[in-house]
Amino acid sequence: MLQHLVKIVLCFTLLIAITPLYDSNNVASAAESTATINTQILNVRGGPGLSYKVIKQVKMGEKFSIIETKGDWYKVKLSNSQDGWVASWLVKANTVSKQATSSSVTSTANGLRIRTGPGTSFQVVGSIDKGQQAALIEKNENWTKINYKNTQGWVSSQYITGGATSSSSPSGNTSTSTKTGKITANSLNVRSQASQTASVLGKLNTGDTVPVTNTTGNWVGIEYKNKKAFVHKDYITIQTNNSSNQTTTSQKGTGVVTASSLNVRNSNSLSGSIVASLKKGNSVTIVSESNDWLEIQLSNGNKGWVASWYIERKVSPTTPSTGSSTEQGNSVKILSNGTNIRSGASTTTNVIARANEGDTYKIVSTEGDWYKIEISNGKTGYIAGWIVQVLGGNVQAIQKPGVNQYLKNKTIILDPGHGGRDSGAVGSRGTLEKNLTLRTAKLVHDKLSAAGANVILSRSSDTYVSLASRVSISHYRNADAFVSIHFDSINDSSVRGITSYYYKNIDLPVATALQTELIKYTGLKDRGHRSGNYQVLRSNRQPSVLLELGFLSNVSEELTVNSSSYQENVSNGIYYGLAQYFKSK
């Protein structure tokens, strides 16, 4: 009996060790996802943890609706209407309809550039002017992904405000009284509990508004990304809003569904009940619009609400349009002042005119990476396709290959060091290494994912993961590169700088490329690449590197590495370092 029990425990341990904890291709919004069982037999538990009682067993291939996510666990609806919890690393989550949020953001700058990824190196695909609103898709520490006039992309978070879930109702003419808070500090930590030692869920910036739920001592309870969270009361101004919401407009027209599956709800909010489901290509009749939602009429005569960013409108609104007439067809919008219009589809041809930001031109044809456009009086010219925004849905947007071409389809494991009960190094000002490593990893994750890489995080929250499990993920995924992220500490508080460690010969090119780009982008002292006898390197068969990205034991450097600007720079260094490594192969 004892031997049998030992075998079961050993098998379960090995199963965890070879299975990734977080896969960017598998993570989905809990409210709109299903979980497919990915192991022969899986225990369903009464709570989100191995200590909870097993209430049911399910088999490989069975599918269940995900109704909540907590850490690395999914709460699922079982076939007998019973709820239970399953380990996320033993299932595959599939997005049914990616409606992540009903929040909106507002641009605070004219011509704010929308990019294909979270970084200034990513191609510009559009722009948004001051005061204009866009639907919020997701947000990291420094960048926000939005949907603006059917263009999805990333904008710098410092030039937008808002992002709190809006309250709305189907009538579009309601009076509400709710408490909201306005953030008065940049990079304000949002914590999971009302304590300075609680884990950081994210950050808010000056001007952001959030729903307020309660106050506890020196802390204010808020709603953050559909979760309960806390911020310090000194950095938030609480106000009661009594407002009449009259944003519904008559919209009459038709549209086509662009999402693979789109839920129709009984109100203009993700909290509304699902009354129907539409598939990609279905046509709908638009009745009215309220904020970012469209009221539509279904084929059976019933009405419902859908997210507007998943509908491509085929008939323009009856309200007057202030845009250029060329925007109704296929045209390009100029993104920068002084953009060259040339006589041919090449940078070696003559410049025949120059265009300014906001100008629009009708597209005549596409020639390679260039658009032939109509200038005036029947005259035509050529403009580079990778420096303009395409308006209209019948012409393919052109993307000029950058360093992203070297990262596309590469499998990269990002390993944020420490986590859970293992805090790692503790800085002289109390910084926990485990929190910093996760901040950095998430920024790098978003950049690599936008470039087309297959990115897996060894942990996505404040959880403990053994060193053996981290290495097993690399083997299981047959990683093209494994990057373990750390911050250093030593008794000598004067020591500072960045070090890249390798162990095997195949690791050296990765360490060399990363060290070069990290120093280039951060400006910290170059401590070089060195041999390091670390388990995540020594036991790893894949090309791997361990990065020490600054010393928490150095007071000045601790302040530096905590800043959002450093986090952006160091994540750029890792991004470009990996691109250079794959380019050289």
C-alpha positions in Angstrom: 0.0 0.0 0.0 2.8 2.4 0.9 4.7 1.6 -2.3 1.5 2.2 -4.3 1.0 5.6 -2.6 4.7 6.6 -3.3 4.2 5.7 -6.9 1.1 7.9 -7.2 2.9 10.9 -5.6 5.9 10.4 -7.8 3.8 10.3 -11.0 2.0 13.5 -9.9 5.2 15.3 -9.2 6.7 14.3 -12.6 3.5 15.4 -14.3 3.8 18.9 -12.7 7.5 19.0 -13.5 6.9 18.5 -17.3 3.9 20.8 -17.7 4.2 24.6 -18.2 2.5 26.9 -15.7 1.6 29.7 -18.0 1.4 29.7 -21.8 0.6 32.9 -23.5 -1.3 31.0 -26.2 -3.5 29.2 -23.8 -4.5 32.0 -21.4 -8.0 33.4 -21.9 -10.6 35.5 -20.2 -12.2 33.4 -17.5 -15.7 34.6 -18.3 -15.4 33.7 -22.0 -13.4 30.5 -22.0 -13.5 26.8 -21.8 -11.0 24.4 -20.3 -10.1 21.1 -22.0 -8.6 18.4 -19.8 -5.0 17.8 -20.8 -4.2 14.7 -18.7 -5.6 11.2 -18.4 -7.4 11.7 -15.1 -7.6 15.1 -13.3 -8.9 15.7 -9.8 -11.4 18.5 -9.4 -11.1 20.1 -6.0 -13.4 22.1 -3.7 -11.0 25.1 -3.7 -8.0 26.6 -5.6 -5.2 24.4 -4.1 -3.9 20.9 -3.6 -5.0 21.0 0.1 -8.7 21.1 -0.9 -10.8 17.9 -1.0 -11.2 16.1 -4.3 -14.9 16.3 -5.3 -14.8 14.7 -8.7 -12.5 13.2 -11.3 -12.6 14.1 -15.0 -10.9 12.6 -18.1 -8.8 13.8 -20.9 -10.6 15.6 -23.6 -13.6 16.7 -21.5 -14.5 20.4 -21.8 -15.9 22.7 -19.1 -16.7 26.4 -18.9 -14.3 28.5 -16.9 -16.2 30.9 -14.5 -13.3 32.2 -12.4 -9.5 32.3 -12.2 -7.5 32.5 -9.0 -3.7 32.3 -9.2 -2.9 29.1 -11.2 -6.3 27.5 -10.7 -9.5 27.7 -12.8 -13.0 27.4 -11.3 -15.1 25.4 -13.8 -18.8 24.5 -14.2 -19.2 20.7 -14.1 -21.7 18.8 -16.2 -23.9 18.2 -13.1 -24.1 22.0 -12.5 -21.6 21.6 -9.6 -18.6 24.0 -9.4 -15.0 22.9 -8.8 -11.4 23.9 -9.2 -8.8 22.5 -11.6 -5.0 23.2 -11.9 -4.5 25.5 -14.9 -1.3 23.7 -15.9 -3.2 20.5 -16.5 -5.8 21.9 -18.8 -5.8 23.9 -22.1 -7.9 27.1 -21.9 -9.6 28.1 -25.2 -11.0 31.6 -25.8 -14.6 31.5 -27.0 -14.9 35.3 -27.5 -12.1 37.6 -26.4 -14.1 40.3 -24.7 -11.6 41.1 -22.0 -13.1 44.3 -20.7 -15.7 46.9 -21.2 -13.3 49.7 -20.1 -12.3 52.6 -22.2 -9.3 55.0 -22.2 -9.0 58.6 -23.3 -6.0 60.0 -25.1 -4.3 63.0 -23.6 -2.1 63.8 -26.6 -2.7 64.7 -30.2 -1.4 62.1 -32.7 -0.7 59.5 -30.1 0.8 56.6 -32.1 -0.8 53.2 -32.1 1.9 50.4 -32.5 1.8 46.7 -33.3 3.5 46.0 -30.0 4.4 47.5 -26.6 7.5 49.5 -27.6 8.7 52.3 -29.7 10.5 49.9 -32.1 7.1 48.4 -33.2 5.5 49.7 -36.4 3.0 52.5 -36.2 -0.4 51.4 -37.5 -2.5 54.4 -36.5 -3.0 57.3 -34.2 -5.5 58.7 -31.8 -6.0 62.4 -30.9 -6.5 64.2 -27.6 -9.9 63.6 -26.1 -10.7 60.6 -28.3 -11.8 57.4 -26.5 -10.8 53.8 -27.3 -11.7 50.4 -26.0 -9.2 48.9 -23.5 -8.1 45.4 -24.4 -5.2 44.9 -21.9 -2.6 46.8 -20.0 0.9 46.3 -18.6 3.1 48.5 -16.5 4.0 50.9 -19.3 1.8 50.2 -22.4 -1.9 49.8 -23.1 -3.4 47.7 -25.9 -6.5 49.4 -27.3 -9.1 49.1 -30.1 -9.6 52.4 -31.9 -11.9 52.5 -35.0 -11.2 48.8 -35.7 -7.4 49.3 -35.3 -5.9 47.3 -32.5 -2.5 48.2 -31.1 -0.4 49.5 -28.2 -0.1 53.1 -27.0 2.1 54.5 -24.2 0.2 54.5 -21.0 1.6 57.9 -19.9 -0.5 59.6 -22.6 -3.9 58.1 -21.7 -6.3 58.2 -18.8 -9.0 56.0 -17.6 -9.3 52.2 -17.8 -11.8 51.6 -15.1 -14.8 49.4 -16.0 -17.7 51.6 -16.9 -21.2 51.3 -15.5 -24.0 51.2 -18.1 -27.5 50.0 -18.8 -29.5 49.1 -21.9 -31.6 52.2 -21.9 -28.6 54.5 -22.3 -30.4 57.1 -20.2 -29.9 56.4 -16.5 -28.9 58.1 -13.4 -26.2 56.5 -11.2 -24.6 57.3 -7.9 -21.2 55.5 -7.4 -17.9 56.1 -5.6 -14.9 56.4 -7.8 -11.3 57.3 -7.0 -8.8 59.4 -9.0 -5.1 58.4 -8.7 -2.8 61.2 -7.7 0.6 59.5 -8.1 2.5 57.8 -10.9 3.3 54.1 -10.7 1.1 53.6 -7.6 1.2 50.0 -6.5 -2.1 48.1 -6.5 -1.9 45.4 -3.9 -3.9 42.2 -3.2 -4.4 43.0 0.5 -4.5 46.2 2.6 -0.8 45.9 3.5 2.6 47.1 2.3 3.8 43.5 2.3 1.0 42.2 0.1 1.7 41.2 -3.5 1.6 43.9 -6.2 -1.1 43.2 -8.8 -0.2 46.1 -11.0 0.3 49.8 -11.1 -1.9 52.9 -11.7 -0.8 56.4 -12.9 -1.9 59.9 -12.2 -5.3 60.6 -13.5 -6.5 57.0 -13.7 -10.0 56.5 -12.3 -11.2 53.3 -10.5 -14.3 52.2 -8.8 -14.1 52.4 -5.0 -15.6 49.6 -2.9 -14.6 50.4 0.7 -12.0 51.9 3.0 -9.9 50.0 5.6 -7.6 52.1 7.8 -5.0 53.6 5.6 -6.1 51.7 2.5 -8.8 52.1 0.0 -10.5 49.0 -1.6 -10.9 49.3 -5.3 -12.0 47.2 -8.3 -8.9 46.5 -10.5 -9.1 44.3 -13.6 -12.4 42.8 -12.3 -10.7 41.9 -9.0 -10.8 43.4 -5.5 -7.6 45.2 -4.7 -6.2 48.0 -2.5 -4.2 51.2 -2.8 -2.9 53.6 -0.1 -5.4 56.3 0.8 -2.7 59.1 0.5 -2.6 58.6 -3.3 -6.2 58.5 -4.3 -9.0 61.1 -4.2 -12.5 59.7 -3.6 -15.5 61.3 -5.1 -19.2 60.4 -5.5 -20.5 60.6 -9.0 -24.1 61.6 -9.6 -24.5 61.7 -13.3 -27.0 61.3 -16.1 -25.7 59.0 -18.8 -27.1 60.0 -22.1 -24.7 58.6 -24.7 -27.0 56.4 -26.7 -27.3 57.5 -30.4 -29.5 56.3 -33.2 -27.1 54.3 -35.4 -29.1 52.6 -38.1 -27.0 50.5 -40.5 -25.6 47.0 -40.8 -22.4 45.3 -39.7 -20.5 42.0 -40.0 -19.1 40.1 -37.0 -15.3 39.9 -37.0 -14.8 37.6 -34.0 -14.9 33.8 -34.3 -17.7 33.8 -31.7 -19.5 36.8 -30.3 -21.8 36.8 -27.4 -25.1 38.8 -27.6 -26.1 40.2 -24.2 -29.3 41.7 -22.7 -27.5 44.9 -21.6 -24.5 46.9 -22.8 -22.1 45.4 -20.3 -20.1 42.2 -19.9 -22.2 41.6 -16.8 -25.3 41.3 -18.9 -26.7 37.8 -19.5 -25.9 36.0 -22.7 -29.0 35.7 -24.9 -27.5 34.5 -28.2 -24.2 33.9 -29.9 -23.0 35.0 -33.4 -20.3 33.6 -35.6 -17.7 35.3 -37.8 -19.3 36.7 -40.9 -22.8 36.9 -39.6 -24.6 40.1 -40.6 -26.4 42.2 -38.0 -28.8 45.2 -38.1 -27.5 48.1 -35.9 -30.3 49.8 -33.9 -28.4 52.1 -31.6 -25.0 52.7 -29.9 -24.1 53.3 -26.3 -20.5 53.9 -25.3 -18.6 51.0 -26.8 -21.6 48.8 -27.3 -24.0 48.3 -30.2 -27.7 47.4 -29.9 -28.5 45.0 -32.7 -31.6 43.3 -34.0 -31.4 39.5 -34.5 -32.9 37.5 -37.3 -35.8 36.4 -35.0 -36.7 40.0 -34.3 -35.2 40.1 -30.8 -32.7 42.8 -29.8 -29.4 42.5 -27.9 -26.1 44.2 -27.2 -22.6 43.4 -28.6 -19.1 44.9 -28.2 -18.7 47.4 -31.1 -15.0 46.6 -31.7 -16.1 43.1 -33.0 -18.4 44.6 -35.6 -17.3 45.9 -39.0 -19.9 48.5 -40.0 -21.0 48.3 -43.6 -23.2 51.4 -43.6 -22.0 54.7 -42.0 -24.0 56.3 -39.2 -26.9 58.7 -40.1 -25.2 61.3 -37.9 -22.9 63.7 -39.9 -19.3 62.6 -40.4 -16.5 65.0 -39.8 -13.9 62.9 -41.5 -12.6 63.1 -45.1 -14.7 61.5 -47.7 -11.8 59.3 -48.7 -12.1 57.5 -45.3 -15.3 55.8 -46.5 -13.3 53.9 -49.0 -9.7 52.5 -49.1 -7.3 55.2 -48.2 -4.2 55.9 -46.2 -3.8 58.3 -43.4 -0.4 60.1 -42.9 1.1 59.6 -39.4 4.1 62.1 -39.5 4.7 65.6 -40.9 6.9 65.7 -43.9 6.2 62.2 -45.2 7.6 61.8 -48.7 5.4 61.0 -51.7 7.5 59.6 -54.5 7.3 59.1 -58.3 7.8 55.3 -57.9 7.6 52.4 -55.5 11.2 52.8 -54.2 13.1 55.1 -51.9 15.5 55.8 -54.8 12.8 57.6 -56.8 12.2 61.3 -56.8 10.1 63.0 -54.1 7.2 64.7 -55.8 5.3 66.0 -52.8 5.3 65.9 -49.0 2.3 65.1 -46.8 1.5 66.1 -43.2 0.1 64.2 -40.2 -3.6 63.6 -40.6 -3.8 63.9 -44.4 -5.7 61.2 -46.2 -5.2 59.9 -49.8 -7.2 57.4 -51.9 -5.4 54.1 -52.6 -5.2 53.3 -56.3 -3.3 50.1 -56.1 -0.6 48.2 -54.1 2.9 47.6 -55.5 5.0 45.5 -53.2 5.5 47.4 -49.9 4.1 50.6 -51.4 0.7 52.1 -52.1 0.0 54.0 -55.3 -2.2 56.9 -54.2 -4.2 59.7 -55.8 -2.8 63.1 -55.0 -4.9 65.6 -56.9 -6.5 66.3 -60.3 -5.9 62.6 -61.3 -2.2 62.7 -60.5 -0.7 59.8 -58.6 2.3 59.1 -56.5 3.7 56.4 -54.2 4.0 56.2 -50.4 5.7 53.6 -48.3 3.1 51.2 -46.8 4.8 50.8 -43.5 4.6 54.4 -42.4 0.9 55.1 -43.0 -2.4 53.9 -41.5 -4.8 52.1 -43.8 -8.4 53.2 -43.7 -11.0 50.8 -45.1 -11.2 47.0 -44.9 -10.4 45.9 -48.5 -6.6 46.6 -48.6 -4.1 44.7 -46.6 -1.9 46.8 -44.2 1.8 46.5 -45.0 4.2 45.7 -42.2 7.9 46.2 -42.8 9.9 43.3 -41.2 12.0 44.5 -38.2 13.7 42.6 -35.5 10.4 40.8 -35.0 11.2 38.6 -38.0 13.9 36.9 -36.0 11.6 36.2 -33.0 8.5 35.0 -34.9 7.5 31.4 -34.0 10.4 31.0 -31.6 9.6 29.2 -28.3 11.0 31.3 -25.4 10.7 30.4 -21.7 10.8 33.4 -19.4 11.6 32.4 -15.8 10.9 35.0 -13.2 13.1 34.0 -10.3 11.8 33.0 -6.9 8.1 33.5 -5.9 5.7 32.5 -3.2 7.5 31.6 0.0 10.8 32.3 -1.7 11.2 36.1 -1.8 14.7 36.0 -3.2 17.0 39.0 -2.3 15.6 41.8 -0.2 16.8 45.3 -1.0 18.0 47.8 1.5 14.7 49.7 1.1 12.6 46.5 1.4 12.3 45.6 -2.3 11.5 41.9 -2.8 13.4 40.3 -5.7 10.4 38.0 -6.5 8.2 41.0 -7.3 10.8 42.7 -9.5 11.5 39.6 -11.6 7.8 39.1 -12.3 7.4 42.8 -13.4 10.3 42.5 -15.8 9.2 39.1 -17.2 5.6 40.4 -17.9 6.9 43.4 -19.9 9.3 41.1 -21.9 6.5 38.6 -22.4 4.2 41.2 -24.0 7.0 42.5 -26.4 8.0 39.0 -27.5 4.3 37.9 -28.0 3.7 41.0 -30.1 6.6 40.0 -32.3 5.1 36.5 -32.9 7.1 34.4 -30.4 5.6 31.6 -28.5 6.2 32.8 -24.9 5.8 30.8 -21.8 6.2 32.1 -18.2 7.4 29.7 -15.6 5.1 31.6 -13.2 2.6 34.3 -13.8 1.8 35.2 -10.2 3.3 35.1 -6.7 3.6 31.3 -6.5 6.5 29.0 -5.7 7.9 26.9 -8.5 10.7 24.4 -7.9 14.0 24.7 -9.9 13.5 21.2 -11.3 10.0 22.2 -12.6 11.4 25.3 -14.3 14.0 23.2 -16.1 11.4 20.6 -17.1 9.2 23.3 -18.7 12.2 24.1 -20.9 12.6 20.5 -21.9 8.9 19.8 -22.4 8.5 22.8 -24.7 11.8 22.2 -26.5 12.6 25.8 -25.9 14.7 27.8 -28.4 15.9 29.9 -25.4 15.4 29.9 -21.7 15.9 33.2 -19.8 16.0 33.2 -16.0 15.4 36.7 -14.6 17.0 37.8 -11.3 18.2 40.8 -9.4 21.5 40.5 -7.4 22.5 41.2 -3.8 25.9 41.1 -1.9 27.3 42.2 1.4 29.3 45.0 -0.3 26.8 47.7 -1.0 29.1 49.5 -3.4 28.8 46.7 -6.0 26.5 47.4 -8.9 25.8 46.4 -12.5 24.4 43.7 -14.8 25.8 40.1 -15.2 24.7 37.4 -17.6 25.5 33.8 -16.6 25.9 30.7 -18.8 27.0 27.1 -18.2 27.2 25.2 -21.5 28.8 26.1 -24.8 25.4 26.5 -26.4 24.5 29.1 -23.7 27.4 31.4 -24.5 26.0 33.1 -27.6 22.7 33.8 -25.8 24.5 35.3 -22.8 26.8 37.4 -25.1 23.9 38.9 -27.1 21.8 39.6 -24.1 24.6 41.2 -22.1 25.5 43.5 -25.0 21.9 44.8 -25.5 21.2 45.1 -21.8 24.1 47.4 -21.2 23.2 49.3 -24.4 19.6 49.9 -23.2 20.1 50.4 -19.5 23.4 52.1 -19.2 24.3 50.2 -16.0 27.8 48.9 -15.3 28.8 46.1 -17.5 29.9 43.1 -15.4 30.2 40.9 -18.5 29.0 37.4 -19.2 30.4 34.7 -16.8 30.2 31.0 -16.2 27.6 30.2 -13.5 26.9 26.8 -11.9 23.2 27.3 -11.4 20.7 24.4 -11.6 18.4 26.1 -14.2 21.5 26.3 -16.4 23.4 23.1 -15.4 20.4 20.8 -15.8 18.9 22.5 -18.8 19.5 20.9 -22.2 18.2 24.0 -24.1 20.2 27.2 -24.7 19.8 29.1 -21.4 21.0 32.1 -19.5 20.5 33.5 -16.0 20.4 37.3 -15.8 21.3 39.4 -12.8 19.8 42.8 -13.7 21.1 45.0 -10.9 22.0 45.0 -7.2 19.3 45.5 -4.7 22.0 45.8 -2.0 23.1 49.0 -3.6 20.8 51.8 -2.4 21.0 53.9 -5.6 20.6 50.9 -7.9 17.7 49.6 -5.9 15.9 52.9 -6.7 16.8 52.7 -10.3 15.6 49.1 -11.0 12.3 49.9 -9.3 11.5 52.7 -11.7 9.1 52.1 -14.6 11.6 53.7 -17.0 14.3 51.1 -16.0 11.8 48.3 -16.3 11.0 49.4 -19.8 14.7 49.8 -20.8 15.7 46.4 -19.3 12.8 44.6 -21.0 13.9 46.2 -24.3 17.4 44.9 -23.7 16.2 41.4 -23.2 13.9 41.7 -26.3 16.6 43.0 -28.6 19.2 40.6 -27.1 17.1 37.6 -28.0 16.5 39.1 -31.5 20.2 39.5 -32.0 20.9 36.0 -30.8 18.4 34.4 -33.2 19.6 36.7 -36.1 23.1 35.4 -35.7 22.1 31.7 -35.8 
